[in-house]
Amino acid sequence: MQKKASLPTFTADELVVVNNAVAMAEELVSNHYKMSASQWLHPKYDIKTLADLNPNEIVDGPFAQIIRYEGKPDGGILGSSSYDFYKVCIQDHAILEVLQAQPEIALFPFGLYVVTHELVHIVRFSRFLQSFNATELEKRTEEHRVHRITRTILDSVKTPGMHAVLTYYGTWHSPIDGLKSIP
């Protein structure tokens, strides 16, 4: 965990790009899973960038992480009214570091990949296709699975720079050494 003040955050112009990537990712994932608008709102989540994260939501390494919180409707006192609330914590500093180191990668397609990937996780958690509290091996296997699904969703997207992003993530699309490929 790093101090937020010492980390670079997205500029106002970059936030517009990220917001557009979020909107497109939501549409693509919704279409992929054939979810109606009412079904899409069912898995409750929010997406925040570094400026809006709590210190315990900031990590080194990943471009985003999902934190599961227990949500309750206003005035809800009974445990039966609680629900899973997922917060996608975008790590601006990690994304900006890749963009600086690899000029062939642009923010929009990279952000689109990152957000699509995290939304696939949320759909899979909310549909009980994967446990949020999985073992390390299960998490690693799930990461590969979600990267393959993300690539499937984004393969047909005609966005400038997407090929460079898919190439960047290429190693995540192959089976894990010593394990069978899992659909």
Protein Blocks (a to p, Z undefined) as FASTA:
>chain_A
ZZfklpccddfklmmmmmmmmmmmmmmmmmmnopafklmmmpgcddddfklpcfklpceh
iabdcdddddddehiabfklgccdddddddfklmmmmmmmmmmbcfklmmmmmmmmmmmm
mmmmmnopacfkbcfklmmmmmmmmmmmmmmmmmmpccehklmmmmmmmmmmpccehiac
dZZ
